[in-house]
Amino acid sequence: MIVFLHTLLRWWVGLRLPFTSWRVSVQELCGTSRVSGQEVRMLAAGMPRWAAQVGPYFFAGEPVVEKTTQVPVWQLRRHLNQRQASADLTLVGIDRISARLFLGKDFLAMPPLISTWQSVPENASDFSLKRSSVASDLRRVKKQGYTSQLSKAAGDFDLFYEHFYKPYILGRHTTNARLTPRWMLRLVYAFGFIQWLTLNGERVAADLVMKQGRGYNLVVTGVKDGRQDLLRQGALAALYVHSLDHARQLGCTRILLGSSRAFLQDGLTRYKGKWMHGFNQDDGHITANHVLLLRWNRLAGPVAEFLSSAGPIHHEQSGYSALWAFPSHLPLSAETLQKQYDVLKLKDLYRFRILLPGKAPPGFVCPPEVRLIELAAAEKAGAGGIIGLG
């Protein structure tokens, strides 16, 4: 029943969104580059929340809003084309239907969030043998003595929302925080549980979870009073480890790990990359019906730095792909390129496109999903043409 209601609500929101976006706000943002410190500019169309999602990877601090214009959505493409030369990067956060109707194919399309999953192993030890990066988390959790329980006790939801989920989200995202409405999470709780994490008899973290078929869904996470020291002590890892046991006990075969930002360099995305086996289709009521469109006027300089320090994950017909620029301050050698790729790669990417300042270094053996593209060719193709380069 909950799955049907969730699907119906997402469908209804998707149909309604275009009628709320007949006029689109376009802001001209100015600030300093996160990498080089030079002045950079972004044209950001749509709700400010979308610019706030990408901005921290492009700007060193809070950018200055120099100009705001309201544009009818059917004139948005022409308006952005007229102003494109003044900006290093153009970002449009818009609903999918409006994007298809009013914007062309000269943008790179990103999901606002990506969702991931992992299979449930027969036992955690077998899982750690296959993934050395997870083994240290398992050892630390076992050593510290965390325990975990599923609960639906009276008052648990309000305790979780006010003292775990809310302070954790507000502390993690600060001014960019977006809390899921209480009523929506309470609806999930009606069909789910709170997975409490306990240390020395004290509840220190929790997940709101729900069983969906054979899937164990980690809907949202909370940490007591948003305390960062608990995260540093491995509370997040402990929640993942104990979710394996709970999922197995409930007869689930996969764990839905929840959402994170669609960037290779996002901290939560990189952490989930240790555990994940693949991507889910994001099912947020707003995010699943929106798309982030990126376009650049010039690739070299600030935009290449942005691609290098962020690594946007984008839509492609065959799945998700990633675009990353080789850092200009590193020597372009096969060894360095391999090391960088090994750090950033994620399972289940259809393509991993790497933009290079020159020819591919001799001796580098491309994995099947990797494509090496020279910056000059990528700039000529434009953001919408990147996929056509291989």
C-alpha positions as CSV (number, residue, x, y, z in Angstrom):
1,M,0.0,0.0,0.0
2,I,2.7,2.5,0.9
3,V,4.6,1.8,-2.3
4,F,1.4,2.5,-4.3
5,L,0.7,5.8,-2.4
6,H,4.3,6.9,-2.8
7,T,4.2,6.2,-6.6
8,L,0.9,8.0,-6.9
9,L,2.1,11.0,-5.0
10,R,5.3,11.3,-7.1
11,W,3.2,11.0,-10.3
12,W,0.9,13.7,-9.2
13,V,3.7,16.0,-8.2
14,G,5.4,15.4,-11.6
15,L,2.3,16.6,-13.4
16,R,1.7,19.6,-11.2
17,L,5.3,21.0,-11.2
18,P,5.2,22.5,-14.8
19,F,2.2,24.6,-13.7
20,T,4.2,26.1,-10.9
21,S,7.1,27.1,-13.2
22,W,5.6,29.3,-15.9
23,R,8.0,32.0,-14.8
24,V,11.6,31.0,-14.0
25,S,14.0,33.0,-11.8
26,V,17.4,33.6,-13.4
27,Q,20.2,34.8,-11.1
28,E,23.6,36.0,-12.1
29,L,26.0,34.9,-9.3
30,C,29.5,36.2,-8.9
31,G,32.2,34.8,-6.6
32,T,35.7,33.3,-6.4
33,S,36.6,29.9,-7.8
34,R,36.9,27.1,-5.2
35,V,40.1,25.9,-6.8
36,S,42.0,28.9,-8.3
37,G,40.5,31.8,-6.3
38,Q,39.8,33.8,-9.5
39,E,36.5,35.5,-10.2
40,V,33.9,33.3,-11.7
41,R,30.3,33.7,-12.7
42,M,27.3,31.4,-12.9
43,L,23.9,31.9,-14.5
44,A,21.5,29.9,-12.3
45,A,17.9,29.4,-13.4
46,G,15.1,27.8,-11.3
47,M,14.7,27.7,-7.5
48,P,17.8,28.9,-5.6
49,R,18.0,25.5,-3.9
50,W,19.4,24.0,-7.1
51,A,22.1,26.6,-7.3
52,A,22.9,26.1,-3.7
53,Q,23.4,22.4,-4.4
54,V,26.0,23.0,-7.1
55,G,27.5,26.3,-5.9
56,P,29.7,24.8,-3.1
57,Y,31.6,22.9,-5.8
58,F,32.1,26.0,-8.0
59,F,32.5,28.9,-5.5
60,A,34.9,29.2,-2.6
61,G,32.3,30.9,-0.5
62,E,28.8,32.3,-0.7
63,P,28.5,34.0,-4.1
64,V,27.0,37.5,-4.6
65,V,23.7,37.7,-6.4
66,E,24.3,40.6,-8.9
67,K,21.1,40.4,-10.9
68,T,17.8,38.5,-10.7
69,T,15.4,38.3,-13.7
70,Q,12.0,36.5,-14.0
71,V,11.6,34.9,-17.4
72,P,8.6,33.0,-18.9
73,V,9.7,29.3,-19.2
74,W,9.0,29.3,-23.0
75,Q,11.5,32.1,-23.4
76,L,14.1,30.7,-21.0
77,R,16.3,29.0,-23.6
78,R,16.6,32.2,-25.7
79,H,17.3,34.3,-22.6
80,L,20.1,32.0,-21.4
81,N,21.6,31.9,-24.9
82,Q,21.7,35.7,-25.0
83,R,23.5,35.9,-21.6
84,Q,25.7,32.8,-21.9
85,A,28.8,34.7,-22.9
86,S,28.9,36.5,-19.6
87,A,29.0,33.3,-17.5
88,D,31.5,30.6,-17.0
89,L,28.8,28.0,-16.1
90,T,25.1,27.9,-16.7
91,L,22.8,25.8,-14.4
92,V,19.1,25.2,-14.8
93,G,17.1,23.4,-12.2
94,I,13.7,22.6,-13.7
95,D,11.0,19.9,-13.9
96,R,11.5,17.2,-16.5
97,I,8.4,18.1,-18.5
98,S,9.4,21.8,-18.9
99,A,13.0,20.7,-19.7
100,R,11.8,18.5,-22.6
101,L,9.4,21.1,-23.9
102,F,11.4,24.3,-23.7
103,L,15.1,23.5,-23.5
104,G,17.3,22.0,-26.1
105,K,19.8,19.2,-26.0
106,D,22.9,21.4,-25.5
107,F,23.0,20.7,-21.8
108,L,24.4,17.9,-19.7
109,A,21.5,16.5,-17.6
110,M,22.2,15.6,-14.0
111,P,19.9,14.0,-11.4
112,P,19.5,16.2,-8.3
113,L,20.3,13.2,-6.2
114,I,21.5,9.6,-6.8
115,S,20.3,6.5,-4.9
116,T,22.3,3.4,-4.4
117,W,21.8,-0.2,-3.2
118,Q,23.9,-3.1,-1.9
119,S,23.1,-6.8,-1.8
120,V,22.7,-8.6,1.6
121,P,25.5,-11.1,2.1
122,E,25.2,-14.4,3.9
123,N,27.4,-12.8,6.6
124,A,29.3,-9.6,7.1
125,S,32.7,-11.4,7.1
126,D,32.2,-12.6,3.5
127,F,31.4,-9.1,2.5
128,S,34.5,-7.6,4.0
129,L,36.7,-10.2,2.4
130,K,35.6,-8.9,-1.0
131,R,36.0,-5.2,0.0
132,S,39.0,-4.3,2.0
133,S,37.7,-0.7,2.4
134,V,34.8,-2.0,4.4
135,A,36.8,-4.4,6.5
136,S,38.2,-1.6,8.7
137,D,34.6,-0.3,9.3
138,L,33.5,-3.7,10.4
139,R,36.4,-4.1,12.8
140,R,35.9,-0.7,14.3
141,V,32.2,-1.3,14.8
142,K,32.8,-4.7,16.5
143,K,35.5,-3.3,18.7
144,Q,33.4,-0.3,19.9
145,G,30.5,-2.5,21.0
146,Y,27.6,-0.9,19.1
147,T,24.2,-2.7,19.3
148,S,21.1,-2.2,17.3
149,Q,17.4,-2.8,17.6
150,L,14.3,-2.3,15.4
151,S,11.5,-0.5,17.3
152,K,7.9,0.9,16.8
153,A,7.4,2.0,20.4
154,A,5.1,4.9,21.2
155,G,7.0,8.2,21.0
156,D,9.9,6.8,19.0
157,F,9.0,8.7,15.8
158,D,8.9,12.2,17.5
159,L,12.1,11.5,19.4
160,F,13.8,10.5,16.2
161,Y,12.6,13.4,14.1
162,E,13.3,16.2,16.7
163,H,16.5,15.0,18.3
164,F,18.2,12.8,15.7
165,Y,17.0,13.5,12.1
166,K,16.4,17.2,12.3
167,P,19.6,18.3,14.0
168,Y,21.7,15.9,11.8
169,I,20.3,17.4,8.6
170,L,20.5,21.0,9.7
171,G,24.1,20.5,10.9
172,R,25.2,18.7,7.8
173,H,23.7,21.0,5.2
174,T,23.4,24.3,7.2
175,T,21.9,26.9,4.9
176,N,21.2,24.4,2.2
177,A,19.3,22.0,4.5
178,R,16.0,20.6,3.2
179,L,14.0,18.7,5.8
180,T,11.6,16.0,4.6
181,P,8.2,17.1,6.0
182,R,7.2,15.4,9.3
183,W,3.9,14.1,7.9
184,M,5.6,12.4,5.0
185,L,8.1,10.6,7.3
186,R,5.4,9.7,9.7
187,L,3.6,8.0,6.8
188,V,6.7,6.0,6.1
189,Y,7.0,5.1,9.9
190,A,3.4,3.8,9.9
191,F,4.7,1.0,7.6
192,G,8.3,0.9,8.9
193,F,10.6,1.0,11.9
194,I,13.2,3.0,13.7
195,Q,16.6,1.2,13.6
196,W,18.2,2.5,16.8
197,L,22.0,2.3,17.3
198,T,23.1,2.0,20.9
199,L,26.5,2.5,22.5
200,N,27.0,1.9,26.3
201,G,23.2,1.8,26.8
202,E,22.7,5.2,25.1
203,R,20.9,5.7,21.7
204,V,23.4,7.6,19.6
205,A,22.1,7.3,16.0
206,A,19.2,5.9,14.0
207,D,17.7,5.2,10.6
208,L,14.0,5.4,9.6
209,V,13.7,2.1,7.7
210,M,11.0,0.4,5.7
211,K,10.7,-3.1,4.2
212,Q,9.7,-2.9,0.5
213,G,9.3,-6.3,-1.0
214,R,12.8,-7.9,-0.6
215,G,14.4,-4.5,-0.1
216,Y,15.4,-3.0,3.2
217,N,15.1,0.8,2.7
218,L,17.2,3.2,4.7
219,V,14.9,6.2,4.2
220,V,16.6,8.9,6.4
221,T,19.3,9.0,9.0
222,G,19.7,10.8,12.3
223,V,22.5,11.3,14.8
224,K,21.8,12.4,18.4
225,D,21.7,16.2,18.6
226,G,23.6,16.2,15.3
227,R,26.8,15.5,17.1
228,Q,29.8,15.3,14.8
229,D,31.9,13.5,17.3
230,L,29.5,10.5,17.0
231,L,30.0,10.5,13.2
232,R,33.8,10.5,13.7
233,Q,33.5,7.6,16.1
234,G,31.9,5.5,13.3
235,A,28.1,5.9,14.0
236,L,27.3,6.0,10.3
237,A,29.4,2.9,9.6
238,A,27.7,1.1,12.5
239,L,24.3,1.8,11.1
240,Y,25.3,0.2,7.8
241,V,26.9,-2.8,9.4
242,H,23.8,-3.5,11.6
243,S,21.4,-3.0,8.7
244,L,23.0,-6.1,7.1
245,D,21.8,-8.2,10.1
246,H,18.3,-6.6,10.3
247,A,17.8,-7.0,6.5
248,R,18.9,-10.6,6.6
249,Q,16.5,-11.3,9.5
250,L,13.6,-9.8,7.6
251,G,14.3,-11.9,4.5
252,C,15.6,-9.0,2.4
253,T,18.1,-9.5,-0.4
254,R,19.1,-5.9,-0.9
255,I,19.6,-2.7,1.1
256,L,18.5,0.6,-0.4
257,L,21.2,3.0,0.9
258,G,19.3,6.2,0.3
259,S,20.3,9.4,-1.6
260,S,23.3,11.6,-1.9
261,R,24.5,14.4,-4.2
262,A,25.3,13.4,-7.8
263,F,29.0,14.2,-7.6
264,L,32.0,11.8,-7.5
265,Q,33.7,14.1,-4.9
266,D,30.7,14.4,-2.6
267,G,31.7,12.9,0.8
268,L,28.5,10.9,1.3
269,T,28.6,9.6,-2.2
270,R,32.2,8.5,-1.8
271,Y,31.4,6.8,1.5
272,K,28.4,4.9,0.0
273,G,30.6,3.9,-2.9
274,K,32.5,1.5,-0.5
275,W,29.2,-0.4,0.1
276,M,27.2,-0.1,-3.0
277,H,26.6,-2.6,-5.8
278,G,24.6,-0.3,-8.1
279,F,22.3,2.6,-8.5
280,N,18.5,2.9,-7.9
281,Q,16.1,5.2,-9.6
282,D,15.8,8.1,-7.2
283,D,12.2,8.2,-6.0
284,G,12.0,11.6,-4.2
285,H,8.7,13.4,-4.9
286,I,10.5,16.5,-6.1
287,T,14.0,15.3,-7.0
288,A,12.7,12.5,-9.1
289,N,10.7,14.9,-11.2
290,H,13.5,17.5,-11.6
291,V,16.7,17.6,-13.6
292,L,19.8,19.8,-13.3
293,L,21.1,21.0,-16.6
294,L,24.7,22.2,-17.0
295,R,26.3,24.1,-19.8
296,W,29.5,26.0,-20.2
297,N,30.7,28.8,-22.5
298,R,34.3,28.0,-22.0
299,L,35.8,24.7,-20.7
300,A,39.3,25.6,-19.9
301,G,40.0,27.4,-16.6
302,P,37.2,27.6,-14.0
303,V,34.8,25.1,-15.6
304,A,37.6,22.4,-16.0
305,E,38.5,23.1,-12.3
306,F,34.9,22.6,-11.3
307,L,34.7,19.3,-13.2
308,S,37.9,18.2,-11.6
309,S,36.9,19.0,-8.0
310,A,33.3,17.9,-8.3
311,G,33.0,15.1,-11.0
312,P,29.3,15.5,-11.9
313,I,27.3,12.2,-12.3
314,H,24.8,12.6,-15.2
315,H,22.0,10.9,-17.0
316,E,22.7,8.8,-20.1
317,Q,20.3,6.5,-22.0
318,S,22.0,3.4,-20.6
319,G,22.3,4.6,-17.0
320,Y,24.4,7.0,-15.0
321,S,27.8,8.2,-16.2
322,A,30.4,10.5,-14.7
323,L,32.4,13.4,-16.2
324,W,35.7,14.4,-14.6
325,A,38.6,16.6,-15.7
326,F,42.2,15.6,-15.0
327,P,43.7,18.2,-12.5
328,S,45.9,20.7,-14.2
329,H,48.4,20.7,-11.4
330,L,49.2,17.0,-11.7
331,P,51.7,15.4,-14.2
332,L,49.8,13.7,-16.9
333,S,51.2,10.2,-16.7
334,A,49.7,6.7,-16.9
335,E,50.5,6.1,-13.2
336,T,48.9,9.3,-11.9
337,L,45.9,8.9,-14.1
338,Q,45.4,5.3,-12.8
339,K,45.7,6.4,-9.2
340,Q,43.1,9.2,-9.7
341,Y,40.7,6.9,-11.4
342,D,41.0,4.2,-8.7
343,V,40.1,6.7,-6.0
344,L,37.0,8.1,-7.8
345,K,35.5,5.2,-9.7
346,L,32.1,3.9,-8.6
347,K,30.4,0.6,-9.4
348,D,27.7,0.5,-12.1
349,L,28.7,3.6,-14.0
350,Y,28.0,3.2,-17.7
351,R,30.7,5.6,-18.7
352,F,33.5,7.4,-16.9
353,R,34.6,10.2,-19.2
354,I,38.0,11.8,-18.4
355,L,38.9,15.2,-20.0
356,L,42.6,15.5,-20.5
357,P,44.7,18.7,-21.3
358,G,46.5,16.8,-24.1
359,K,47.0,13.4,-25.6
360,A,46.4,10.3,-23.5
361,P,49.5,9.2,-21.7
362,P,51.2,6.1,-23.2
363,G,50.9,3.0,-21.1
364,F,47.4,3.8,-19.6
365,V,45.1,0.8,-20.1
366,C,41.5,2.0,-20.3
367,P,38.9,0.0,-18.3
368,P,35.8,-0.8,-20.4
369,E,33.8,2.1,-19.1
370,V,36.5,4.8,-19.4
371,R,36.7,7.2,-22.3
372,L,39.6,9.7,-22.6
373,I,38.7,12.9,-24.3
374,E,40.9,16.0,-25.0
375,L,39.7,19.2,-23.5
376,A,39.7,20.9,-26.9
377,A,37.4,18.3,-28.4
378,A,35.1,18.5,-25.4
379,E,34.9,22.3,-25.6
380,K,34.0,22.1,-29.3
381,A,31.3,19.5,-28.7
382,G,29.8,21.4,-25.8
383,A,28.0,20.1,-22.8
384,G,25.3,18.5,-24.8
385,G,27.7,16.8,-27.2
386,I,30.0,15.2,-24.6
387,I,28.0,11.9,-24.8
388,G,28.5,11.7,-28.5
389,L,32.3,11.7,-28.1
390,G,32.2,8.1,-26.8
